[in-house]
Amino acid sequence: MSAARTAGAANPVNATQTGLRIEDVLDRLAATGDPAVRAAAEELVQALMDFYGAGLARALQLLSVPGNRRAGGDPVAPLLGDELVASLLVLHDLHPEDRTTRIARALDAVREHELDVVDFDETTGTLTLRSAAAAGTGCGCAANGTTAKQAAEDALACFAPEVTAVEVQSAGTPGEPPLLQIGLGPDGRTAGRPAPAKTA
């Protein structure tokens, strides 16, 4: 069990006590005599409330869709693929999927860029991707790679914040390592395997 889940179980959150604690902190900041500090703290609290409020609203919306409540289906499944809800789950170490699966979800969210996983460096947190779309343009335009990289970074920030840097290669680079394709296997689990070599 994760540290976040253990702490949550040992110390249940009480809405009233949490509200009083926030008010106490704001009062102590106000007592410093610096109105800018108080204003910044209130803005931070409001931003967090907006963020979590939007996440709760999105979760309720997803769960209320009839197609997401089919008999025998996993009620959590529609939440895991949503960027906003997934980001909240990951933030609190509550997302049940492993990193490989979440990276696959992020890339699926930007599938128009045709990005494949080449490698992930555990030490630096760098994810190396290959963009088939960039190579297919025939112009080698750097803007295409930049667009793909930005899209990947935005999606990964929601689903896999463990990825701290993204590198995008163009397909067909001499001496490049085989692709590691991430997908769901027959049993529903993720599987990584080298992509078959391309023939002329």
N, C-alpha and C positions, 0 to 999 in steps of 0.2 A: 504494500500500500504506500502511496506517495506521502511525502511529508505534509503537503497541503491537505490531503484527505484526512490524514491522521489528526492534524491540528483542528480541522473542522469538526471531526467527530468528538474530540476531547473538549472543545470549547464551542458549543452551539452559539450561533450568532443570534442575538436578540435585537430586533429592529429598534425598540425604544432605547435600549442602552447604547446602541451604536449612534443613534441620533443625539443623545445627551453627550456622548463622548466628542462628537464633532463640534457641537456647540461649545463645549468646554475648551477645546483647542482653539476655536475661533475667538473666544473671549480672551484667552491668554495672549493670542497674537495682537488683539486690539489693545490689550493692556501695555504693550510695548510702546504705544504712542505713535506708531508708524502706520498711517492709513493705507499706504501702498502695499504693505505686507498683508494687512487684513483683506484688502481688495483682491490681491493675488490668490490668497487662500480661498476666498469665496468663489473666485473664478475656477479654481482647481476642483473644488467640490462640485460645482455646477457642471463642469465638463465631465466628470466621472459619472454623475447622475444621468446626464444625457446619454453617455455611452452605454451604461448598463440598462437604462430604460429602453433604448433602441434595441439592445440585444434581447431583452425580455419580450418586447413587442414582436420582434421577428420570430422568436421561438414559438410564441402563441399562434402567430399567423401560419407558420409551417405545420404546426400540430393540428390546426383546425381544417387544413385542406383534406377533403374526403379521401383522396387517393393516397394520402400519407397515413391513413388510419385503417388500412386493409387488415382483415382478420389474419392473424398469424404473422404479420409483418413486424419488423423491428421499429418501435415507435421513436427510437433515437436516431435512426438512419437519416431522415431528412435534415436533422440538425447538424450532422457531422459534415455535410457537404456545403453548408452555408458559410460564407466567409466571415460574417459578423459573429454569428453564434460560435463557429469554430475558434475564432480568435479569443473569445472569452473562455472557452473550455481549455484551450492551450495555455492561456495566461495563468489559469489556476490549477494547471496540471490535472485536469479532469477529462481531457480528451482520451477516449479509450483506444485509439489507433496508434500504431507505432510511427516512427518518423518516415519510414519508407512509404507507407500508405498515404501519409499526409502530403508528402512531396508529390506523389502521383496525383492526388486530388488537386493540388495547386497547379500542376502542369495541365491537367485536364480542363481547368478553368480558363486557360489561355491556349487551348488546343489549336487555335487559328495560326499560332506561330510555329507549330510543328517542332516542338522542343523535345529532345530525348536526353535522358541522364547518361553521362559518361562516367562521372566519378564524384564521390563526396569525400572531402578531407576532414576526418574526425578532429584533427588537431586545430585547424584554422577555421573550420565551419564553412569552407568554400565548396560550393556546388558547381561542378562543371557540366554544361549542357551543350548539345549540338543542335544547331538550327538548320533543318533541311530547307525551310522556306527561304532563308537568307541565301543559301547556295543556289536555289532554284531560280532566283531572279536573273542570274547571269550578269549582273552589273557589279557585284561585290560591294554594293553601297553600304557604308558603315551605318547609315541611319536605320536600315532594316534590323541589324544586329542590336543597335541601341534600343529600338522599340521593343524587340523581343526580350531583351534583358530587363528593361523597366517593367514590362508586364509580368515577367517571372518574379522579379523582386517584390512587386506589390502583392501578388498572390501568395508567395512564400511567407511574407510577413504575417499573413493571417493564419495559414495552415501549418507552417514549419519555421518558427522564428529561430530555431537552432541554426538555420542556414544564415550565416552572417555576411556572405559575399557570393556573388553569382558571376561566373564566367561563361560566355557564349562563344562557341566555336562554329565555324562554317563546316558543313559536311564536305567530305572529300579531301580533307587535309592529309598530305602524305605522312605516313608513320603514325596516324592517329590510333588510339586504342579502340577495341570493339565497344559498341554501344551496350549499355546496361539498360535493357528495356524493363520498365516497371509496369506490371499489370496484375490482374486478378487471376489466380489459378483456378482449376476446376473445383477446388474445395472452398473457394471464396477468399483464400489467403493471398497476400501479395507474393509475387515471385519475380526475382531479378535474373535475367539471363542475357548472354551476349546475343546481339542481333545477327542474323545470317549475313554472310558477306554478299555484297552487291556484285552482280556480274554485268559486264558491259553489254 
